[in-house]
Amino acid sequence: MQINELAGQLLLATPSLHDPSFADTVVLVCHHDGEGGMGLIINRPQQITVPDVLEDLGIEIEGETPSNAAEEAGIQHVFEGGPVDSFRGFVLHDSWHIYESTMQISEELNLTSSRDVLEELARGEGPEHYMLILGYAGWGAGQLEQELTDNDWLIAPSSRHIVFQEPPEQRWAFGARCMGIDRREQLSDQIGHA
């Protein structure tokens, strides 16, 4: 797989990845080139909710914020995106909406970091499917390639379904099943090491 083909793919942490910041994570690669990469953990919901963040930012909720299919009782939890810049917010959403600072990740997924998407969500408008994510995962030049060589990650295809409709606690297993892996126990911390 070429470097530029990693954007839009999922990284599934393997048992050989010993960094506790990424244990059992599913990371959506948002950008990757020769200078490094950026991704978002998509399976670590936090206790804080979208309305909590909107209130903290002084954005008045005028309507009912759209609920994602995987969220219980319409409560939209904020996700931990990674250990870098944990107060920086991103909205990962379907590709039908474009805002001031929207970056296309794939044909189905966009990423926005401007306030306008949050204001639309507060009015009950905006993307039907979205995740509010704080923080991100970052890699320097060659770092992700080395982690892939060390078999710290499995690469799986992403889709709107796995990102927005699979419950967060099932996203790793769903991504692995897409690769023909039925159980995490099939992997060893010695994966790829003869």
N, C-alpha and C positions, 0 to 999 in steps of 0.2 A: 504494500500500500504506500503510495506517495505521500509526502508530507501534507500537501494541500488537500488530500482526500480525507484527512482526519476531521476537518470541520464538519459538524453535523452528525458525527458518529458518537456512540456511547462507549465509555471506558468502564469496565466492570473490574473492581479491585479483586485481585486473587489473594490466596492465603500467603503468598510470598511477599506481599507488600506490607511491611512492618510499621509503617507510619500510622499511628493511631488517628491522625486527622482524616485518613482516607479508608480506614477499615470498613469493609462491607459496603463501600459506596458505589453509586452509579454516577458518573460524571458525563455531562453533555459537553463535548468539545465545541466551543463557539468560534474560536479562531486558532489557527495554527499555521506558522510559516517558519522560515529558516531562523528567525530571531526569537522564537519561543511560541508559547501558546497560552490560551485562556479557556477555562471551562467552568461549569457550574454543577455542583452536587445537586441531584434532583430527588434524592430519597431520604433527606433528613429534615422533616418538618419540625418546627420549633413551637414553643408554647404561645409566642406572640402571634396575633392575627393581623390580617390585612386592615380591618378597621382600626386596630391599635396604631399601626404605622401611619395611616391617613390622619388620624387625630394628632399624633406626634408632629406631623408635618404641617398642621394647621389647615388641612384640606377637609372641608365640611362634607359629610356624606348626605347627599340629597336624595338618592334613590337607594335601591337595594343592589349591593354589589353582586355581579353575576357569580354563581356558584359553579365550581368545577364538579364534574360527575364523580370524581373519586373522593370528594370531601364530604364528611358526615354532617348532616343537619345544616348545610349551607355555611359552615364556618370555614373560612379560607385561612389556613395557617401559612405563615411566612416560613420559607425554607432557608437553611444554612447552606450557602453556596460554596463555601470553602474558607480556608484560614487567612486569606489575604483581604485586607481592607473590609473588615466585617461590618462596617457601617455604611458601605456603599451599596445602593439598591439597584436591582435590575428587575424588569418585568419580562419574563419569558412568555411568549404568547403565540397564538396562531398567526399565520402569515397574511391574513386578510386585512390587517390593520398596519398602517405605517404612520410613524410619528416623527417628531423633530430629530431624534437621535436613534432611529431604528436601524439595526444591522440585521441583514438576512443571514440566518445560519444554514437553512436548508429550504427546500421548496415548501415545507410545511411549518417551519418555525422561524420566528423573528425574536430579536432581543432589543429591548428599549430601555434606556437609562434616563430619559427626560421626564419631567414632572407632568407633561400633558397626558400621558397614558393614565397616570394615577388620578388626575382630575376627571377624566372620562369614566374611569371605574367608579369613582365616588358619585357620579351622576347616574349610575346604573347603565352606562353605555360602554363602549369599548369592546375589547376581545371577549368572546364567549369563554374561551379556554385560556387560562393564564396561570402563572405562578409568580409571586413576589419573592425575590431571593436576595438575601443580604450576604455580601462577601463573595469571593470567587477563588478558584484554584488557578495558580499561575505557574508556568514553566519557563525557564531560561532557554537559550539556544542549545539545542541538542539534549536537553534534560528529559523531555518526554520520550524521545527516541531511545534513550538509554534505559528508561524505565520499561519501555516495551520490549527491548532486547533482553532485559532482566526478567521478563515475564511477570511483571508486577500488575499488568492490566490485560484484560481480554478486550478485543474490539468487537462491538456489536452494532447492528444498524439501529438508528433511532427512528421514531415515528411519533406522530401526534398522539396516537393511542397510548404508547408506553409512557410518554411524558405527562399526559393530562388525564388519562382514564384508568390506568392501573394504579391501585393503591400504592403509596410510597414504599411500604414494607415488602411489596411483591415485585418491585421494578427490577431488582437484581436477578431474581429467579426468572422473570419473564424474558429479560434480555439474554440470559444464559440459555433458556429453552430455544430461543431463536437461532442459537448456535449449535443446538443438538446436545446441550448439557442439561441433564435432568435434575441433578442435585449438586449442591456446593461440595458435598463430600466426595464427588468424583475428582475434585481438584486437590492437589497436594501442595504444600509449601515448597516442594521441590519441582514444581511444574516446569518443564522445559530444561531441566538440569540433568544431564546424564552422568 
